């Protein structure tokens, strides 16, 4: 891997992490009224996959969507403004955390309905096929989506029509508060693709280099018209299903399990790799961090200067 790629991956990882940490910091002050589903701990998946996507490639996400949009190139000011319910928000201040969009980077509206993004991704891929466009569609979803019939229908349709879709399952082992081991008779999600004669791979979702190396060939394979594939990336979210607590005090998850996964932090481990094995200095990394902090503060200030929607905006965009 080249130094520019390594620096880009770190920039994306740190940008996602610091954006989410800023949400945790300001949430208690009431500026954000909508629920938030944080992806802290899962950043490497979005960063590694989206690093291969073109601006015109379609990306569809779910309720835990901030990292995906940021990795695809979304500007931070409209995202903060959306969290604050302001008119400058990427969804006009009406969607909140779970319903963000960035059409400039082909990031289609995210959905809070479990597995709802999968058929949307199929639609974009089918449209690309009809228009003879060499576009790839990527859809991110959690292990909870595997519980839905839509998941299996989408795999079947994608394989049947050899659509350029990459299914990325961020398996953090919990659907809300229900552990995967109590929901799935077979926990190897990637093996489900065998029934559809579709490639399926299981990877370490906390290793951004492994994600990057695994996603690249599959995306290019799809772009060549060779059909869909699925990546099961194992990872772990540090916070509760929604909100800014870790939910271990409620008994939903074990503190020891959380602590063990936090030692596998995708940001810290990649930073350690850059310093010890890639020859990238602390000075360079610190410079990237400073640039991100400045960008986040500027985005935050810009979002807060945006007005709230007025009564005249009530029916705009409503069908």
C-alpha positions in Angstrom: 0.0 0.0 0.0 1.2 3.5 -0.8 1.7 6.2 1.7 -1.1 8.4 0.2 -3.6 5.5 0.6 -2.5 4.9 4.2 -2.8 8.6 5.0 -6.2 8.8 3.3 -7.5 5.8 5.3 -6.3 7.3 8.6 -7.9 10.6 7.7 -11.2 8.9 7.1 -11.0 6.8 10.2 -10.1 9.8 12.4 -12.7 12.1 10.7 -15.5 9.6 11.5 -14.3 9.0 15.1 -14.0 12.7 15.9 -17.3 13.6 14.3 -19.0 11.0 16.5 -17.1 12.0 19.6 -18.3 15.6 19.0 -21.9 14.3 19.0 -21.2 12.6 22.4 -19.7 15.8 23.7 -22.6 18.1 22.8 -25.6 15.8 23.0 -26.3 16.4 26.7 -26.7 20.2 26.1 -29.9 19.6 24.1 -28.8 21.0 20.7 -29.5 17.6 19.2 -33.1 16.4 19.9 -33.2 13.3 17.6 -32.0 9.8 18.5 -28.4 9.1 17.4 -26.9 5.7 16.5 -23.2 5.9 16.8 -20.7 3.9 14.9 -17.7 4.4 17.2 -15.7 1.2 17.0 -16.9 0.3 13.5 -15.2 3.0 11.5 -12.7 0.8 9.6 -15.5 -0.9 7.5 -16.8 2.3 6.0 -13.3 3.7 5.5 -11.9 0.6 3.8 -14.9 0.0 1.5 -15.6 3.5 0.5 -11.9 4.2 -0.3 -12.5 2.2 -3.5 -15.7 3.9 -4.6 -16.1 6.6 -7.2 -18.1 9.7 -6.6 -20.8 8.3 -9.0 -21.0 4.9 -7.3 -24.2 4.6 -5.2 -24.0 4.0 -1.5 -27.0 3.1 0.7 -26.9 3.0 4.5 -29.0 2.3 7.5 -29.8 4.1 10.8 -26.1 3.9 11.9 -25.1 5.9 8.9 -22.7 8.8 9.9 -19.5 6.9 9.1 -20.7 5.7 5.7 -21.6 9.2 4.5 -18.4 10.7 5.8 -16.3 7.9 4.2 -18.1 8.5 0.9 -17.1 12.2 1.1 -20.0 14.1 2.7 -19.4 17.6 4.0 -19.7 17.8 7.8 -21.6 21.1 8.0 -24.8 19.8 6.5 -24.6 16.7 8.6 -24.3 18.7 11.8 -27.1 21.0 10.7 -29.3 18.0 10.1 -28.6 16.7 13.6 -29.6 20.2 14.9 -32.8 20.2 12.8 -31.7 23.3 10.8 -32.6 24.2 7.2 -29.0 23.8 6.2 -29.1 20.2 7.0 -28.5 17.6 4.3 -32.2 16.6 4.5 -33.4 20.1 5.2 -33.5 19.6 8.9 -36.4 17.1 8.7 -34.7 13.8 8.7 -32.4 13.9 11.7 -29.6 11.4 12.3 -31.3 8.4 10.7 -32.3 9.9 7.4 -29.3 11.7 5.9 -28.5 12.1 2.2 -25.7 13.4 0.1 -26.7 13.3 -3.5 -23.5 15.1 -4.5 -21.6 11.9 -3.7 -24.3 9.5 -4.7 -25.1 8.6 -1.1 -28.8 8.0 -1.2 -31.2 8.6 1.7 -30.6 6.3 4.6 -33.4 4.4 6.3 -34.3 3.6 9.9 -36.2 0.5 8.7 -34.1 -2.6 9.2 -33.0 -4.1 5.8 -34.8 -1.4 3.9 -31.6 -0.2 2.2 -31.0 -3.5 0.4 -33.8 -3.3 -2.2 -32.9 0.4 -2.7 -29.4 -0.6 -3.6 -30.8 -3.2 -6.0 -32.8 -0.4 -7.7 -29.8 1.7 -8.2 -27.8 -1.2 -9.6 -30.6 -2.1 -12.0 -30.9 1.5 -13.1 -27.1 1.5 -13.7 -27.4 -1.6 -15.8 -30.3 -0.2 -17.9 -28.3 3.0 -18.5 -25.2 1.1 -19.3 -23.3 2.8 -16.6 -20.2 1.3 -15.0 -21.4 2.1 -11.5 -21.2 -0.1 -8.4 -23.8 0.0 -5.6 -22.8 -0.7 -2.0 -25.2 -1.2 0.8 -24.3 -1.3 4.5 -26.5 -3.2 7.0 -26.2 -4.9 10.3 -26.6 -8.5 11.4 -30.1 -7.6 12.4 -31.0 -7.2 8.7 -30.3 -10.9 8.2 -33.4 -11.6 10.3 -35.5 -10.0 7.6 -36.9 -11.7 4.5 -35.8 -8.7 2.4 -32.2 -9.8 2.9 -32.7 -13.1 1.2 -34.9 -11.7 -1.5 -32.3 -9.1 -2.3 -29.5 -11.6 -2.5 -31.6 -13.7 -4.9 -32.5 -10.8 -7.1 -29.0 -9.4 -7.2 -27.5 -12.8 -8.2 -30.3 -13.6 -10.6 -29.7 -10.4 -12.6 -25.9 -10.3 -11.9 -26.2 -6.8 -10.5 -23.2 -4.7 -9.5 -24.0 -4.7 -5.8 -21.7 -5.3 -2.8 -23.5 -6.3 0.3 -21.6 -5.2 3.4 -22.8 -6.7 6.7 -21.4 -4.9 9.7 -21.8 -7.8 12.2 -21.5 -6.2 15.6 -23.3 -9.3 17.1 -26.3 -7.3 18.4 -29.6 -6.4 16.9 -30.6 -3.6 19.2 -30.1 -5.6 22.5 -30.5 -9.1 21.1 -27.3 -11.1 20.7 -26.7 -12.9 17.5 -26.1 -16.2 19.2 -29.8 -16.2 20.4 -31.1 -15.3 16.9 -29.1 -17.2 14.4 -28.9 -21.0 14.2 -25.8 -20.5 11.9 -23.8 -17.5 12.8 -21.7 -17.6 9.7 -23.6 -14.9 7.7 -21.2 -15.0 4.8 -21.9 -18.6 4.1 -25.5 -17.9 3.3 -24.4 -16.6 -0.1 -23.4 -20.2 -1.1 -27.1 -21.0 -1.7 -27.2 -18.1 -4.2 -23.9 -19.1 -5.9 -22.5 -15.7 -4.8 -19.1 -15.0 -3.3 -19.2 -14.4 0.4 -16.3 -13.5 2.7 -15.8 -13.0 6.5 -13.2 -10.4 7.5 -11.9 -8.6 10.5 -14.0 -5.4 10.4 -11.6 -3.6 12.8 -8.6 -3.9 10.5 -8.9 -1.1 7.9 -6.2 -2.6 5.8 -7.9 -6.0 5.6 -11.2 -4.3 4.8 -9.5 -2.3 2.0 -7.8 -5.3 0.5 -10.9 -7.4 0.6 -13.3 -4.8 -0.8 -11.2 -3.7 -3.7 -11.3 -6.8 -5.8 -15.0 -7.4 -5.2 -15.9 -3.9 -6.2 -13.9 -4.1 -9.4 -15.3 -7.5 -10.1 -18.8 -6.1 -9.9 -17.8 -3.1 -12.0 -16.7 -5.6 -14.7 -20.2 -7.1 -14.8 -19.4 -10.2 -12.9 -22.2 -9.8 -10.3 -22.7 -9.2 -6.6 -20.8 -10.3 -3.5 -21.2 -10.1 0.2 -18.7 -9.1 2.9 -19.4 -10.0 6.5 -17.2 -7.7 8.6 -17.0 -8.6 12.3 -16.8 -5.6 14.6 -18.3 -4.1 17.7 -20.0 -0.8 18.6 -18.8 0.8 21.8 -22.1 2.7 22.6 -25.6 1.4 23.1 -27.9 0.8 20.1 -28.8 4.5 20.3 -27.6 7.3 22.5 -24.4 8.1 24.2 -24.1 5.5 26.9 -22.6 2.0 26.6 -25.6 0.2 28.0 -23.6 -2.3 30.1 -25.1 -0.9 33.3 -28.5 -2.1 32.0 -27.3 -5.7 31.6 -27.7 -5.7 27.8 -24.0 -6.3 27.2 -21.1 -7.5 29.4 -18.6 -4.9 30.5 -15.8 -7.4 29.9 -16.9 -8.0 26.4 -16.9 -4.3 25.6 -13.5 -3.8 27.2 -12.0 -6.6 25.2 -13.3 -5.1 21.9 -12.1 -1.6 22.9 -8.6 -3.0 23.0 -9.1 -3.8 19.3 -9.9 -0.1 18.5 -9.7 0.3 14.7 -8.4 3.9 15.0 -5.7 3.2 17.7 -4.5 0.0 16.1 -4.1 1.6 12.6 -2.3 4.6 14.1 0.1 2.2 15.8 0.6 0.4 12.5 1.4 3.7 10.8 3.9 4.7 13.4 5.7 1.3 13.8 5.5 -0.3 10.4 4.6 2.2 7.8 7.1 4.8 8.6 4.6 7.7 9.0 5.7 10.1 11.7 3.7 11.3 14.7 4.1 14.8 13.4 2.2 13.9 10.2 -0.5 12.1 12.2 -0.9 15.0 14.6 -1.2 17.3 11.6 -4.0 15.3 10.2 -5.7 15.3 13.6 -5.4 19.1 13.9 -6.9 19.6 10.4 -9.8 17.4 11.3 -10.4 19.2 14.6 -10.4 22.5 12.8 -12.8 21.2 10.1 -15.2 19.9 12.8 -15.2 23.2 14.7 -15.8 25.1 11.5 -18.6 22.7 10.5 -20.2 23.0 13.9 -20.2 26.8 13.8 -21.6 26.8 10.3 -24.4 24.4 11.3 -25.4 26.4 14.4 -25.7 29.6 12.2 -28.3 27.9 10.0 -31.9 28.8 10.9 -34.6 26.4 12.0 -37.3 25.6 9.4 -40.3 27.9 9.4 -44.0 27.2 9.0 -43.6 27.8 5.2 -41.3 24.8 5.1 -43.8 22.4 6.7 -45.0 20.8 3.5 -41.9 21.2 1.4 -40.6 17.8 0.3 -43.6 16.0 1.7 -45.5 13.7 -0.7 
